[in-house]
Amino acid sequence: MLRTIIIDDESSGINALTFLVAKYTHELQIISTTTRPEEGARLINELRPDVVFLDISMPGLDGFEMLDKL
C-alpha cells in the first residue's frame, strides 16, 4: 500500500479527492491532508509519503515553490 498526503488550499478539493481515492483504489492509504501549504511541506518531510497530491495554485506558497523547497 502506498502512503499518500493530499495538499490543497480548498477543503472541498481534499474531500473530493479523498472520496475518489477510496472509491477507485485500495492501493493508496491517505495518511494526512492539509489546506495549509507550509504545513504540507512539513508533513512531507516528517511522514515521507510515497505519493503526494499537490495543488499547484495556492496562496502564499504554490505547488511549484513547495517542490523547489523540498
CHARMM-style PDB file with segment names, atoms N, HN, CA, C and O in Angstrom:
ATOM      1  N   MET     1       0.849  -1.180   0.000  1.00  0.00      PROA
ATOM      2  CA  MET     1       0.000   0.000   0.000  1.00  0.00      PROA
ATOM      3  C   MET     1       0.893   1.240   0.000  1.00  0.00      PROA
ATOM      4  O   MET     1       1.880   1.311   0.732  1.00  0.00      PROA
ATOM      5  N   LEU     2       0.531   2.207  -0.826  1.00  0.00      PROA
ATOM      6  HN  LEU     2      -0.271   2.150  -1.421  1.00  0.00      PROA
ATOM      7  CA  LEU     2       1.280   3.453  -0.924  1.00  0.00      PROA
ATOM      8  C   LEU     2       0.698   4.488   0.026  1.00  0.00      PROA
ATOM      9  O   LEU     2      -0.509   4.729   0.048  1.00  0.00      PROA
ATOM     10  N   ARG     3       1.582   5.095   0.808  1.00  0.00      PROA
ATOM     11  HN  ARG     3       2.563   4.899   0.790  1.00  0.00      PROA
ATOM     12  CA  ARG     3       1.179   6.135   1.763  1.00  0.00      PROA
ATOM     13  C   ARG     3       1.087   7.466   1.034  1.00  0.00      PROA
ATOM     14  O   ARG     3       1.983   7.831   0.273  1.00  0.00      PROA
ATOM     15  N   THR     4      -0.014   8.197   1.274  1.00  0.00      PROA
ATOM     16  HN  THR     4      -0.742   7.901   1.892  1.00  0.00      PROA
ATOM     17  CA  THR     4      -0.353   9.374   0.476  1.00  0.00      PROA
ATOM     18  C   THR     4      -0.690  10.576   1.352  1.00  0.00      PROA
ATOM     19  O   THR     4      -1.284  10.438   2.421  1.00  0.00      PROA
ATOM     20  N   ILE     5      -0.301  11.751   0.880  1.00  0.00      PROA
ATOM     21  HN  ILE     5       0.182  11.864   0.012  1.00  0.00      PROA
ATOM     22  CA  ILE     5      -0.680  13.030   1.500  1.00  0.00      PROA
ATOM     23  C   ILE     5      -1.381  13.868   0.440  1.00  0.00      PROA
ATOM     24  O   ILE     5      -0.978  13.880  -0.723  1.00  0.00      PROA
ATOM     25  N   ILE     6      -2.440  14.573   0.855  1.00  0.00      PROA
ATOM     26  HN  ILE     6      -2.767  14.563   1.800  1.00  0.00      PROA
ATOM     27  CA  ILE     6      -3.149  15.482  -0.042  1.00  0.00      PROA
ATOM     28  C   ILE     6      -2.977  16.901   0.493  1.00  0.00      PROA
ATOM     29  O   ILE     6      -3.269  17.182   1.655  1.00  0.00      PROA
ATOM     30  N   ILE     7      -2.491  17.800  -0.388  1.00  0.00      PROA
ATOM     31  HN  ILE     7      -2.254  17.572  -1.332  1.00  0.00      PROA
ATOM     32  CA  ILE     7      -2.291  19.206  -0.013  1.00  0.00      PROA
ATOM     33  C   ILE     7      -3.079  20.067  -1.004  1.00  0.00      PROA
ATOM     34  O   ILE     7      -2.780  20.085  -2.198  1.00  0.00      PROA
ATOM     35  N   ASP     8      -4.081  20.773  -0.497  1.00  0.00      PROA
ATOM     36  HN  ASP     8      -4.324  20.758   0.473  1.00  0.00      PROA
ATOM     37  CA  ASP     8      -4.935  21.619  -1.333  1.00  0.00      PROA
ATOM     38  C   ASP     8      -5.489  22.726  -0.445  1.00  0.00      PROA
ATOM     39  O   ASP     8      -5.944  22.455   0.667  1.00  0.00      PROA
ATOM     40  N   ASP     9      -5.456  23.961  -0.917  1.00  0.00      PROA
ATOM     41  HN  ASP     9      -5.086  24.181  -1.820  1.00  0.00      PROA
ATOM     42  CA  ASP     9      -5.942  25.066  -0.094  1.00  0.00      PROA
ATOM     43  C   ASP     9      -7.463  25.083   0.036  1.00  0.00      PROA
ATOM     44  O   ASP     9      -8.004  25.841   0.841  1.00  0.00      PROA
ATOM     45  N   GLU    10      -8.149  24.270  -0.733  1.00  0.00      PROA
ATOM     46  HN  GLU    10      -7.710  23.653  -1.386  1.00  0.00      PROA
ATOM     47  CA  GLU    10      -9.612  24.187  -0.641  1.00  0.00      PROA
ATOM     48  C   GLU    10     -10.008  22.828  -0.066  1.00  0.00      PROA
ATOM     49  O   GLU    10      -9.673  21.786  -0.631  1.00  0.00      PROA
ATOM     50  N   SER    11     -10.714  22.846   1.048  1.00  0.00      PROA
ATOM     51  HN  SER    11     -10.986  23.692   1.507  1.00  0.00      PROA
ATOM     52  CA  SER    11     -11.117  21.587   1.684  1.00  0.00      PROA
ATOM     53  C   SER    11     -12.038  20.769   0.789  1.00  0.00      PROA
ATOM     54  O   SER    11     -12.068  19.542   0.886  1.00  0.00      PROA
ATOM     55  N   SER    12     -12.790  21.438  -0.081  1.00  0.00      PROA
ATOM     56  HN  SER    12     -12.766  22.434  -0.159  1.00  0.00      PROA
ATOM     57  CA  SER    12     -13.655  20.690  -0.999  1.00  0.00      PROA
ATOM     58  C   SER    12     -12.822  19.852  -1.973  1.00  0.00      PROA
ATOM     59  O   SER    12     -13.242  18.764  -2.367  1.00  0.00      PROA
ATOM     60  N   GLY    13     -11.664  20.342  -2.358  1.00  0.00      PROA
ATOM     61  HN  GLY    13     -11.323  21.226  -2.038  1.00  0.00      PROA
ATOM     62  CA  GLY    13     -10.768  19.578  -3.216  1.00  0.00      PROA
ATOM     63  C   GLY    13     -10.219  18.350  -2.500  1.00  0.00      PROA
ATOM     64  O   GLY    13     -10.126  17.268  -3.080  1.00  0.00      PROA
ATOM     65  N   ILE    14      -9.856  18.531  -1.234  1.00  0.00      PROA
ATOM     66  HN  ILE    14      -9.931  19.410  -0.763  1.00  0.00      PROA
ATOM     67  CA  ILE    14      -9.376  17.403  -0.424  1.00  0.00      PROA
ATOM     68  C   ILE    14     -10.481  16.368  -0.278  1.00  0.00      PROA
ATOM     69  O   ILE    14     -10.243  15.172  -0.445  1.00  0.00      PROA
ATOM     70  N   ASN    15     -11.688  16.827   0.033  1.00  0.00      PROA
ATOM     71  HN  ASN    15     -11.881  17.799   0.168  1.00  0.00      PROA
ATOM     72  CA  ASN    15     -12.813  15.904   0.218  1.00  0.00      PROA
ATOM     73  C   ASN    15     -13.117  15.123  -1.061  1.00  0.00      PROA
ATOM     74  O   ASN    15     -13.355  13.917  -1.009  1.00  0.00      PROA
ATOM     75  N   ALA    16     -13.112  15.802  -2.196  1.00  0.00      PROA
ATOM     76  HN  ALA    16     -12.919  16.782  -2.238  1.00  0.00      PROA
ATOM     77  CA  ALA    16     -13.407  15.137  -3.461  1.00  0.00      PROA
ATOM     78  C   ALA    16     -12.343  14.095  -3.795  1.00  0.00      PROA
ATOM     79  O   ALA    16     -12.670  12.982  -4.208  1.00  0.00      PROA
ATOM     80  N   LEU    17     -11.079  14.452  -3.619  1.00  0.00      PROA
ATOM     81  HN  LEU    17     -10.813  15.356  -3.284  1.00  0.00      PROA
ATOM     82  CA  LEU    17     -10.008  13.508  -3.926  1.00  0.00      PROA
ATOM     83  C   LEU    17     -10.002  12.334  -2.954  1.00  0.00      PROA
ATOM     84  O   LEU    17      -9.744  11.199  -3.354  1.00  0.00      PROA
ATOM     85  N   THR    18     -10.281  12.595  -1.700  1.00  0.00      PROA
ATOM     86  HN  THR    18     -10.491  13.517  -1.375  1.00  0.00      PROA
ATOM     87  CA  THR    18     -10.375  11.519  -0.703  1.00  0.00      PROA
ATOM     88  C   THR    18     -11.472  10.533  -1.098  1.00  0.00      PROA
ATOM     89  O   THR    18     -11.281   9.320  -1.014  1.00  0.00      PROA
ATOM     90  N   PHE    19     -12.611  11.051  -1.526  1.00  0.00      PROA
ATOM     91  HN  PHE    19     -12.766  12.037  -1.595  1.00  0.00      PROA
ATOM     92  CA  PHE    19     -13.716  10.205  -1.970  1.00  0.00      PROA
ATOM     93  C   PHE    19     -13.307   9.350  -3.168  1.00  0.00      PROA
ATOM     94  O   PHE    19     -13.563   8.146  -3.195  1.00  0.00      PROA
ATOM     95  N   LEU    20     -12.673   9.978  -4.154  1.00  0.00      PROA
ATOM     96  HN  LEU    20     -12.465  10.956  -4.132  1.00  0.00      PROA
ATOM     97  CA  LEU    20     -12.279   9.258  -5.362  1.00  0.00      PROA
ATOM     98  C   LEU    20     -11.227   8.186  -5.080  1.00  0.00      PROA
ATOM     99  O   LEU    20     -11.291   7.087  -5.630  1.00  0.00      PROA
ATOM    100  N   VAL    21     -10.278   8.504  -4.237  1.00  0.00      PROA
ATOM    101  HN  VAL    21     -10.226   9.397  -3.790  1.00  0.00      PROA
ATOM    102  CA  VAL    21      -9.257   7.514  -3.876  1.00  0.00      PROA
ATOM    103  C   VAL    21      -9.907   6.319  -3.196  1.00  0.00      PROA
ATOM    104  O   VAL    21      -9.594   5.174  -3.522  1.00  0.00      PROA
ATOM    105  N   ALA    22     -10.806   6.575  -2.259  1.00  0.00      PROA
ATOM    106  HN  ALA    22     -11.060   7.505  -1.995  1.00  0.00      PROA
ATOM    107  CA  ALA    22     -11.474   5.481  -1.546  1.00  0.00      PROA
ATOM    108  C   ALA    22     -12.347   4.648  -2.481  1.00  0.00      PROA
ATOM    109  O   ALA    22     -12.434   3.430  -2.329  1.00  0.00      PROA
ATOM    110  N   LYS    23     -12.989   5.296  -3.440  1.00  0.00      PROA
ATOM    111  HN  LYS    23     -12.919   6.285  -3.563  1.00  0.00      PROA
ATOM    112  CA  LYS    23     -13.898   4.593  -4.335  1.00  0.00      PROA
ATOM    113  C   LYS    23     -13.172   3.754  -5.385  1.00  0.00      PROA
ATOM    114  O   LYS    23     -13.609   2.648  -5.705  1.00  0.00      PROA
ATOM    115  N   TYR    24     -12.070   4.271  -5.919  1.00  0.00      PROA
ATOM    116  HN  TYR    24     -11.715   5.169  -5.659  1.00  0.00      PROA
ATOM    117  CA  TYR    24     -11.457   3.638  -7.082  1.00  0.00      PROA
ATOM    118  C   TYR    24     -10.147   2.896  -6.839  1.00  0.00      PROA
ATOM    119  O   TYR    24      -9.660   2.214  -7.741  1.00  0.00      PROA
ATOM    120  N   THR    25      -9.576   3.007  -5.672  1.00  0.00      PROA
ATOM    121  HN  THR    25      -9.972   3.561  -4.940  1.00  0.00      PROA
ATOM    122  CA  THR    25      -8.325   2.280  -5.439  1.00  0.00      PROA
ATOM    123  C   THR    25      -8.204   1.842  -3.996  1.00  0.00      PROA
ATOM    124  O   THR    25      -8.644   2.530  -3.075  1.00  0.00      PROA
ATOM    125  N   HSD    26      -7.601   0.688  -3.826  1.00  0.00      PROA
ATOM    126  HN  HSD    26      -7.244   0.130  -4.574  1.00  0.00      PROA
ATOM    127  CA  HSD    26      -7.278   0.196  -2.487  1.00  0.00      PROA
ATOM    128  C   HSD    26      -5.768   0.168  -2.308  1.00  0.00      PROA
ATOM    129  O   HSD    26      -5.250  -0.380  -1.335  1.00  0.00      PROA
ATOM    130  N   GLU    27      -5.073   0.772  -3.269  1.00  0.00      PROA
ATOM    131  HN  GLU    27      -5.494   1.217  -4.059  1.00  0.00      PROA
ATOM    132  CA  GLU    27      -3.608   0.798  -3.266  1.00  0.00      PROA
ATOM    133  C   GLU    27      -3.050   1.984  -2.485  1.00  0.00      PROA
ATOM    134  O   GLU    27      -1.869   1.997  -2.137  1.00  0.00      PROA
ATOM    135  N   LEU    28      -3.892   2.980  -2.207  1.00  0.00      PROA
ATOM    136  HN  LEU    28      -4.851   2.969  -2.490  1.00  0.00      PROA
ATOM    137  CA  LEU    28      -3.439   4.203  -1.545  1.00  0.00      PROA
ATOM    138  C   LEU    28      -4.037   4.318  -0.147  1.00  0.00      PROA
ATOM    139  O   LEU    28      -5.227   4.083   0.063  1.00  0.00      PROA
ATOM    140  N   GLN    29      -3.192   4.679   0.785  1.00  0.00      PROA
ATOM    141  HN  GLN    29      -2.225   4.870   0.614  1.00  0.00      PROA
ATOM    142  CA  GLN    29      -3.631   4.968   2.155  1.00  0.00      PROA
ATOM    143  C   GLN    29      -3.355   6.447   2.418  1.00  0.00      PROA
ATOM    144  O   GLN    29      -2.196   6.863   2.428  1.00  0.00      PROA
ATOM    145  N   ILE    30      -4.390   7.235   2.627  1.00  0.00      PROA
ATOM    146  HN  ILE    30      -5.331   6.897   2.619  1.00  0.00      PROA
ATOM    147  CA  ILE    30      -4.210   8.661   2.910  1.00  0.00      PROA
ATOM    148  C   ILE    30      -3.796   8.800   4.371  1.00  0.00      PROA
ATOM    149  O   ILE    30      -4.573   8.513   5.281  1.00  0.00      PROA
ATOM    150  N   ILE    31      -2.560   9.246   4.578  1.00  0.00      PROA
ATOM    151  HN  ILE    31      -1.929   9.479   3.838  1.00  0.00      PROA
ATOM    152  CA  ILE    31      -2.030   9.353   5.940  1.00  0.00      PROA
ATOM    153  C   ILE    31      -2.169  10.752   6.518  1.00  0.00      PROA
ATOM    154  O   ILE    31      -2.076  10.939   7.731  1.00  0.00      PROA
ATOM    155  N   SER    32      -2.392  11.742   5.647  1.00  0.00      PROA
ATOM    156  HN  SER    32      -2.467  11.590   4.661  1.00  0.00      PROA
ATOM    157  CA  SER    32      -2.571  13.102   6.139  1.00  0.00      PROA
ATOM    158  C   SER    32      -3.112  13.992   5.022  1.00  0.00      PROA
ATOM    159  O   SER    32      -2.898  13.730   3.839  1.00  0.00      PROA
ATOM    160  N   THR    33      -3.818  15.051   5.427  1.00  0.00      PROA
ATOM    161  HN  THR    33      -3.992  15.263   6.388  1.00  0.00      PROA
ATOM    162  CA  THR    33      -4.274  16.084   4.497  1.00  0.00      PROA
ATOM    163  C   THR    33      -4.074  17.433   5.174  1.00  0.00      PROA
ATOM    164  O   THR    33      -4.034  17.522   6.401  1.00  0.00      PROA
ATOM    165  N   THR    34      -3.951  18.473   4.370  1.00  0.00      PROA
ATOM    166  HN  THR    34      -3.984  18.400   3.373  1.00  0.00      PROA
ATOM    167  CA  THR    34      -3.872  19.818   4.921  1.00  0.00      PROA
ATOM    168  C   THR    34      -4.301  20.837   3.869  1.00  0.00      PROA
ATOM    169  O   THR    34      -4.166  20.615   2.666  1.00  0.00      PROA
ATOM    170  N   THR    35      -4.824  21.962   4.363  1.00  0.00      PROA
ATOM    171  HN  THR    35      -4.934  22.141   5.341  1.00  0.00      PROA
ATOM    172  CA  THR    35      -5.166  23.081   3.490  1.00  0.00      PROA
ATOM    173  C   THR    35      -4.103  24.169   3.561  1.00  0.00      PROA
ATOM    174  O   THR    35      -4.229  25.202   2.902  1.00  0.00      PROA
ATOM    175  N   ARG    36      -3.063  23.950   4.349  1.00  0.00      PROA
ATOM    176  HN  ARG    36      -2.961  23.111   4.884  1.00  0.00      PROA
ATOM    177  CA  ARG    36      -2.007  24.958   4.517  1.00  0.00      PROA
ATOM    178  C   ARG    36      -0.710  24.472   3.865  1.00  0.00      PROA
ATOM    179  O   ARG    36      -0.136  23.474   4.299  1.00  0.00      PROA
ATOM    180  N   PRO    37      -0.248  25.170   2.829  1.00  0.00      PROA
ATOM    181  CA  PRO    37       0.942  24.731   2.100  1.00  0.00      PROA
ATOM    182  C   PRO    37       2.182  24.564   2.985  1.00  0.00      PROA
ATOM    183  O   PRO    37       2.939  23.608   2.817  1.00  0.00      PROA
ATOM    184  N   GLU    38       2.389  25.481   3.917  1.00  0.00      PROA
ATOM    185  HN  GLU    38       1.774  26.257   4.054  1.00  0.00      PROA
ATOM    186  CA  GLU    38       3.569  25.391   4.779  1.00  0.00      PROA
ATOM    187  C   GLU    38       3.527  24.119   5.629  1.00  0.00      PROA
ATOM    188  O   GLU    38       4.552  23.467   5.829  1.00  0.00      PROA
ATOM    189  N   GLU    39       2.347  23.773   6.123  1.00  0.00      PROA
ATOM    190  HN  GLU    39       1.514  24.303   5.960  1.00  0.00      PROA
ATOM    191  CA  GLU    39       2.190  22.539   6.875  1.00  0.00      PROA
ATOM    192  C   GLU    39       2.408  21.334   5.971  1.00  0.00      PROA
ATOM    193  O   GLU    39       2.961  20.322   6.402  1.00  0.00      PROA
ATOM    194  N   GLY    40       1.975  21.439   4.722  1.00  0.00      PROA
ATOM    195  HN  GLY    40       1.525  22.260   4.372  1.00  0.00      PROA
ATOM    196  CA  GLY    40       2.177  20.358   3.766  1.00  0.00      PROA
ATOM    197  C   GLY    40       3.646  20.031   3.574  1.00  0.00      PROA
ATOM    198  O   GLY    40       4.025  18.860   3.538  1.00  0.00      PROA
ATOM    199  N   ALA    41       4.478  21.060   3.450  1.00  0.00      PROA
ATOM    200  HN  ALA    41       4.170  22.011   3.479  1.00  0.00      PROA
ATOM    201  CA  ALA    41       5.920  20.841   3.299  1.00  0.00      PROA
ATOM    202  C   ALA    41       6.483  20.137   4.529  1.00  0.00      PROA
ATOM    203  O   ALA    41       7.314  19.238   4.404  1.00  0.00      PROA
ATOM    204  N   ARG    42       6.038  20.539   5.706  1.00  0.00      PROA
ATOM    205  HN  ARG    42       5.362  21.269   5.807  1.00  0.00      PROA
ATOM    206  CA  ARG    42       6.498  19.899   6.945  1.00  0.00      PROA
ATOM    207  C   ARG    42       6.054  18.436   6.992  1.00  0.00      PROA
ATOM    208  O   ARG    42       6.833  17.559   7.365  1.00  0.00      PROA
ATOM    209  N   LEU    43       4.803  18.178   6.615  1.00  0.00      PROA
ATOM    210  HN  LEU    43       4.170  18.891   6.313  1.00  0.00      PROA
ATOM    211  CA  LEU    43       4.288  16.811   6.631  1.00  0.00      PROA
ATOM    212  C   LEU    43       5.056  15.901   5.663  1.00  0.00      PROA
ATOM    213  O   LEU    43       5.339  14.745   5.977  1.00  0.00      PROA
ATOM    214  N   ILE    44       5.386  16.434   4.494  1.00  0.00      PROA
ATOM    215  HN  ILE    44       5.156  17.373   4.239  1.00  0.00      PROA
ATOM    216  CA  ILE    44       6.155  15.642   3.531  1.00  0.00      PROA
ATOM    217  C   ILE    44       7.506  15.259   4.122  1.00  0.00      PROA
ATOM    218  O   ILE    44       7.935  14.110   4.017  1.00  0.00      PROA
ATOM    219  N   ASN    45       8.172  16.226   4.743  1.00  0.00      PROA
ATOM    220  HN  ASN    45       7.823  17.160   4.829  1.00  0.00      PROA
ATOM    221  CA  ASN    45       9.478  15.945   5.347  1.00  0.00      PROA
ATOM    222  C   ASN    45       9.387  14.976   6.516  1.00  0.00      PROA
ATOM    223  O   ASN    45      10.259  14.123   6.680  1.00  0.00      PROA
ATOM    224  N   GLU    46       8.356  15.094   7.320  1.00  0.00      PROA
ATOM    225  HN  GLU    46       7.647  15.787   7.187  1.00  0.00      PROA
ATOM    226  CA  GLU    46       8.221  14.238   8.509  1.00  0.00      PROA
ATOM    227  C   GLU    46       7.693  12.848   8.185  1.00  0.00      PROA
ATOM    228  O   GLU    46       8.213  11.859   8.702  1.00  0.00      PROA
ATOM    229  N   LEU    47       6.673  12.754   7.343  1.00  0.00      PROA
ATOM    230  HN  LEU    47       6.250  13.558   6.923  1.00  0.00      PROA
ATOM    231  CA  LEU    47       5.994  11.483   7.100  1.00  0.00      PROA
ATOM    232  C   LEU    47       6.568  10.697   5.919  1.00  0.00      PROA
ATOM    233  O   LEU    47       6.351   9.490   5.816  1.00  0.00      PROA
ATOM    234  N   ARG    48       7.298  11.374   5.029  1.00  0.00      PROA
ATOM    235  HN  ARG    48       7.474  12.355   5.113  1.00  0.00      PROA
ATOM    236  CA  ARG    48       7.941  10.726   3.883  1.00  0.00      PROA
ATOM    237  C   ARG    48       6.970   9.839   3.090  1.00  0.00      PROA
ATOM    238  O   ARG    48       7.194   8.634   2.966  1.00  0.00      PROA
ATOM    239  N   PRO    49       5.891  10.431   2.552  1.00  0.00      PROA
ATOM    240  CA  PRO    49       4.902   9.641   1.826  1.00  0.00      PROA
ATOM    241  C   PRO    49       5.457   9.112   0.504  1.00  0.00      PROA
ATOM    242  O   PRO    49       6.465   9.602  -0.005  1.00  0.00      PROA
ATOM    243  N   ASP    50       4.786   8.113  -0.032  1.00  0.00      PROA
ATOM    244  HN  ASP    50       3.967   7.715   0.381  1.00  0.00      PROA
ATOM    245  CA  ASP    50       5.137   7.570  -1.342  1.00  0.00      PROA
ATOM    246  C   ASP    50       4.550   8.419  -2.469  1.00  0.00      PROA
ATOM    247  O   ASP    50       5.142   8.544  -3.541  1.00  0.00      PROA
ATOM    248  N   VAL    51       3.367   9.005  -2.209  1.00  0.00      PROA
ATOM    249  HN  VAL    51       2.886   8.904  -1.338  1.00  0.00      PROA
ATOM    250  CA  VAL    51       2.637   9.792  -3.214  1.00  0.00      PROA
ATOM    251  C   VAL    51       2.147  11.077  -2.550  1.00  0.00      PROA
ATOM    252  O   VAL    51       1.684  11.062  -1.409  1.00  0.00      PROA
ATOM    253  N   VAL    52       2.255  12.193  -3.283  1.00  0.00      PROA
ATOM    254  HN  VAL    52       2.630  12.205  -4.210  1.00  0.00      PROA
ATOM    255  CA  VAL    52       1.711  13.469  -2.813  1.00  0.00      PROA
ATOM    256  C   VAL    52       0.797  14.027  -3.897  1.00  0.00      PROA
ATOM    257  O   VAL    52       1.211  14.192  -5.045  1.00  0.00      PROA
ATOM    258  N   PHE    53      -0.443  14.314  -3.527  1.00  0.00      PROA
ATOM    259  HN  PHE    53      -0.778  14.180  -2.594  1.00  0.00      PROA
ATOM    260  CA  PHE    53      -1.352  15.052  -4.397  1.00  0.00      PROA
ATOM    261  C   PHE    53      -1.229  16.510  -3.973  1.00  0.00      PROA
ATOM    262  O   PHE    53      -1.593  16.871  -2.854  1.00  0.00      PROA
ATOM    263  N   LEU    54      -0.713  17.346  -4.873  1.00  0.00      PROA
ATOM    264  HN  LEU    54      -0.417  17.052  -5.782  1.00  0.00      PROA
ATOM    265  CA  LEU    54      -0.350  18.716  -4.526  1.00  0.00      PROA
ATOM    266  C   LEU    54      -1.033  19.695  -5.466  1.00  0.00      PROA
ATOM    267  O   LEU    54      -0.849  19.645  -6.682  1.00  0.00      PROA
ATOM    268  N   ASP    55      -1.827  20.588  -4.881  1.00  0.00      PROA
ATOM    269  HN  ASP    55      -1.977  20.630  -3.893  1.00  0.00      PROA
ATOM    270  CA  ASP    55      -2.466  21.656  -5.654  1.00  0.00      PROA
ATOM    271  C   ASP    55      -1.372  22.607  -6.140  1.00  0.00      PROA
ATOM    272  O   ASP    55      -0.438  22.918  -5.401  1.00  0.00      PROA
ATOM    273  N   ILE    56      -1.493  23.057  -7.361  1.00  0.00      PROA
ATOM    274  HN  ILE    56      -2.252  22.805  -7.961  1.00  0.00      PROA
ATOM    275  CA  ILE    56      -0.491  23.955  -7.921  1.00  0.00      PROA
ATOM    276  C   ILE    56      -0.729  25.395  -7.480  1.00  0.00      PROA
ATOM    277  O   ILE    56       0.215  26.094  -7.112  1.00  0.00      PROA
ATOM    278  N   SER    57      -1.961  25.838  -7.515  1.00  0.00      PROA
ATOM    279  HN  SER    57      -2.728  25.270  -7.815  1.00  0.00      PROA
ATOM    280  CA  SER    57      -2.292  27.229  -7.223  1.00  0.00      PROA
ATOM    281  C   SER    57      -2.803  27.367  -5.789  1.00  0.00      PROA
ATOM    282  O   SER    57      -3.961  27.072  -5.493  1.00  0.00      PROA
ATOM    283  N   MET    58      -1.906  27.823  -4.903  1.00  0.00      PROA
ATOM    284  HN  MET    58      -0.965  28.062  -5.144  1.00  0.00      PROA
ATOM    285  CA  MET    58      -2.273  28.045  -3.502  1.00  0.00      PROA
ATOM    286  C   MET    58      -1.686  29.375  -3.055  1.00  0.00      PROA
ATOM    287  O   MET    58      -0.628  29.779  -3.536  1.00  0.00      PROA
ATOM    288  N   PRO    59      -2.364  30.058  -2.141  1.00  0.00      PROA
ATOM    289  CA  PRO    59      -1.848  31.340  -1.670  1.00  0.00      PROA
ATOM    290  C   PRO    59      -0.616  31.155  -0.784  1.00  0.00      PROA
ATOM    291  O   PRO    59      -0.516  30.191  -0.025  1.00  0.00      PROA
ATOM    292  N   GLY    60       0.304  32.088  -0.898  1.00  0.00      PROA
ATOM    293  HN  GLY    60       0.222  32.871  -1.515  1.00  0.00      PROA
ATOM    294  CA  GLY    60       1.491  32.071  -0.043  1.00  0.00      PROA
ATOM    295  C   GLY    60       2.615  31.222  -0.583  1.00  0.00      PROA
ATOM    296  O   GLY    60       3.732  31.710  -0.752  1.00  0.00      PROA
ATOM    297  N   LEU    61       2.347  29.978  -0.853  1.00  0.00      PROA
ATOM    298  HN  LEU    61       1.439  29.582  -0.715  1.00  0.00      PROA
ATOM    299  CA  LEU    61       3.367  29.047  -1.330  1.00  0.00      PROA
ATOM    300  C   LEU    61       2.689  28.117  -2.335  1.00  0.00      PROA
ATOM    301  O   LEU    61       1.938  27.224  -1.944  1.00  0.00      PROA
ATOM    302  N   ASP    62       2.953  28.326  -3.643  1.00  0.00      PROA
ATOM    303  HN  ASP    62       3.563  29.052  -3.960  1.00  0.00      PROA
ATOM    304  CA  ASP    62       2.277  27.467  -4.610  1.00  0.00      PROA
ATOM    305  C   ASP    62       3.002  26.133  -4.732  1.00  0.00      PROA
ATOM    306  O   ASP    62       4.095  25.958  -4.192  1.00  0.00      PROA
ATOM    307  N   GLY    63       2.394  25.205  -5.437  1.00  0.00      PROA
ATOM    308  HN  GLY    63       1.506  25.348  -5.876  1.00  0.00      PROA
ATOM    309  CA  GLY    63       2.922  23.852  -5.532  1.00  0.00      PROA
ATOM    310  C   GLY    63       4.339  23.776  -6.080  1.00  0.00      PROA
ATOM    311  O   GLY    63       5.144  22.980  -5.597  1.00  0.00      PROA
ATOM    312  N   PHE    64       4.659  24.600  -7.091  1.00  0.00      PROA
ATOM    313  HN  PHE    64       4.005  25.247  -7.483  1.00  0.00      PROA
ATOM    314  CA  PHE    64       5.989  24.585  -7.664  1.00  0.00      PROA
ATOM    315  C   PHE    64       7.025  25.133  -6.684  1.00  0.00      PROA
ATOM    316  O   PHE    64       8.134  24.606  -6.596  1.00  0.00      PROA
ATOM    317  N   GLU    65       6.675  26.178  -5.955  1.00  0.00      PROA
ATOM    318  HN  GLU    65       5.774  26.607  -6.026  1.00  0.00      PROA
ATOM    319  CA  GLU    65       7.587  26.723  -4.941  1.00  0.00      PROA
ATOM    320  C   GLU    65       7.849  25.693  -3.852  1.00  0.00      PROA
ATOM    321  O   GLU    65       8.974  25.562  -3.370  1.00  0.00      PROA
ATOM    322  N   MET    66       6.803  24.961  -3.465  1.00  0.00      PROA
ATOM    323  HN  MET    66       5.889  25.068  -3.856  1.00  0.00      PROA
ATOM    324  CA  MET    66       6.965  23.933  -2.449  1.00  0.00      PROA
ATOM    325  C   MET    66       7.933  22.852  -2.945  1.00  0.00      PROA
ATOM    326  O   MET    66       8.811  22.414  -2.202  1.00  0.00      PROA
ATOM    327  N   LEU    67       7.770  22.434  -4.175  1.00  0.00      PROA
ATOM    328  HN  LEU    67       7.056  22.789  -4.779  1.00  0.00      PROA
ATOM    329  CA  LEU    67       8.675  21.415  -4.727  1.00  0.00      PROA
ATOM    330  C   LEU    67      10.116  21.905  -4.748  1.00  0.00      PROA
ATOM    331  O   LEU    67      11.035  21.136  -4.463  1.00  0.00      PROA
ATOM    332  N   ASP    68      10.323  23.169  -5.081  1.00  0.00      PROA
ATOM    333  HN  ASP    68       9.577  23.793  -5.313  1.00  0.00      PROA
ATOM    334  CA  ASP    68      11.679  23.736  -5.076  1.00  0.00      PROA
ATOM    335  C   ASP    68      12.292  23.685  -3.669  1.00  0.00      PROA
ATOM    336  O   ASP    68      13.478  23.392  -3.516  1.00  0.00      PROA
ATOM    337  N   LYS    69      11.481  23.971  -2.648  1.00  0.00      PROA
ATOM    338  HN  LYS    69      10.518  24.209  -2.773  1.00  0.00      PROA
ATOM    339  CA  LYS    69      11.976  23.961  -1.263  1.00  0.00      PROA
ATOM    340  C   LYS    69      12.312  22.555  -0.791  1.00  0.00      PROA
ATOM    341  O   LYS    69      13.211  22.367   0.029  1.00  0.00      PROA
ATOM    342  N   LEU    70      11.590  21.572  -1.309  1.00  0.00      PROA
ATOM    343  HN  LEU    70      10.860  21.725  -1.974  1.00  0.00      PROA
ATOM    344  CA  LEU    70      11.819  20.195  -0.869  1.00  0.00      PROA
ATOM    345  C   LEU    70      13.047  19.634  -1.541  1.00  0.00      PROA
ATOM    346  OT1 LEU    70      13.410  18.482  -1.302  1.00  0.00      PROA
TER     347      LEU     70
END
